[in-house]
């Protein structure tokens, strides 16, 4: 697997957990993770947005077609070994990840929140983590 983390700041515990699982998946050939421009910080919350881009491994399969709509013939076609919907169903079965908040044919989206209170402080902040897998 080719994993590129050069455009990612390393923020987000959920993103790190997700990357650990994705890097162990055999059907993924390459992944790139980067910070999304939506990340921001305000007085009461911190929004961390990360984008993960995947390239699935492919395999060659015979596909039957017709030439000039008459003569049957077989061609070799590259088909992905896994789809985003298949990946989402796998990730939903993992306890540390769970089901996605939004899924379609082009994207899986997770939105996780947690309250963080630093030691010896009474007031904390809310961390909102948005992860999109394309």
C-alpha positions in Angstrom: 0.0 0.0 0.0 1.2 3.5 -0.8 0.1 5.9 2.0 0.8 9.6 1.6 0.4 11.6 4.8 2.5 14.6 3.8 -0.5 17.0 3.5 -2.0 16.0 6.8 -1.1 17.9 10.1 -1.8 14.8 12.2 -4.8 16.3 14.0 -7.8 14.1 14.8 -7.8 10.9 16.8 -10.7 9.4 14.8 -8.9 10.1 11.6 -5.8 8.3 13.0 -7.9 5.3 14.0 -9.5 5.2 10.5 -6.1 5.3 8.8 -4.9 2.4 10.9 -7.8 0.3 9.7 -7.6 1.5 6.0 -3.8 0.7 5.8 -4.5 -2.9 6.8 -7.1 -3.4 4.1 -5.7 -5.4 1.2 -8.1 -4.1 -1.4 -6.8 -0.5 -1.1 -3.8 0.2 -3.4 -3.1 3.8 -2.3 -4.4 6.4 0.0 -3.7 10.1 0.6 -4.9 12.1 3.6 -4.9 15.9 3.8 -6.3 18.7 5.9 -9.5 20.2 4.4 -9.7 24.0 4.2 -12.9 23.9 6.4 -10.7 23.4 9.6 -11.1 26.3 12.0 -11.0 27.2 15.7 -13.2 29.5 17.7 -13.8 30.3 21.3 -15.9 27.3 22.3 -15.0 24.7 19.7 -12.4 23.4 17.3 -13.4 22.0 13.9 -11.0 19.5 12.3 -11.8 18.5 8.8 -9.8 15.8 7.0 -10.1 14.3 3.5 -9.0 10.8 2.6 -8.6 9.9 -1.0 -8.5 6.2 -1.9 -7.5 4.1 -5.0 -8.7 0.6 -4.9 -6.7 -2.3 -6.2 -8.0 -3.7 -9.4 -8.2 -7.2 -11.0 -8.6 -8.2 -14.6 -11.8 -10.0 -15.4 -13.3 -11.4 -18.5 -16.3 -9.5 -19.7 -18.6 -10.7 -22.5 -19.5 -8.1 -25.0 -20.9 -8.1 -28.6 -19.1 -6.6 -31.5 -21.4 -4.8 -33.9 -24.3 -6.1 -31.7 -24.0 -9.5 -33.4 -20.7 -11.3 -32.8 -20.0 -12.3 -29.2 -16.5 -11.8 -27.8 -14.8 -11.6 -24.5 -12.6 -8.7 -23.3 -10.4 -8.3 -20.3 -11.5 -5.4 -18.1 -10.0 -3.8 -15.0 -12.5 -3.9 -12.2 -12.0 -2.6 -8.6 -11.8 -5.3 -5.9 -13.8 -3.1 -3.5 -16.3 -0.2 -3.7 -17.0 2.6 -1.3 -20.2 1.0 -0.2 -18.4 -2.3 0.4 -15.8 -0.4 2.4 -18.5 1.4 4.5 -20.1 -1.9 5.4 -16.7 -3.3 6.6 -16.0 -0.2 8.6 -19.5 -0.2 10.2 -18.7 -3.6 11.7 -15.6 -2.4 13.5 -16.3 -1.2 17.1 -13.8 1.7 17.1 -15.3 3.1 13.9 -19.0 2.3 13.5 -21.4 3.3 10.8 -20.9 6.4 8.7 -23.1 9.4 9.0 -23.5 9.8 5.2 -22.7 7.4 2.3 -23.2 7.7 -1.5 -21.4 6.3 -4.5 -18.6 8.9 -4.3 -18.1 9.6 -0.6 -18.2 8.3 2.9 -18.6 10.9 5.7 -18.0 10.7 9.4 -18.8 13.4 11.9 -17.5 12.8 15.5 -17.6 15.1 18.5 -16.0 15.0 21.9 -15.7 17.3 24.8 -12.1 18.1 25.9 -11.3 19.5 29.3 -7.7 20.1 30.0 -6.4 19.1 33.5 -6.9 21.6 36.2 -9.4 23.6 34.2 -13.2 23.9 34.6 -14.0 25.0 31.1 -13.2 22.9 28.1 -13.9 23.0 24.4 -15.8 20.9 21.9 -13.8 19.1 19.3 -15.8 18.4 16.1 -14.0 16.1 13.6 -15.3 15.7 10.1 -13.7 13.0 7.9 -14.6 12.4 4.3 -13.4 9.4 2.3 -13.4 9.8 -1.5 
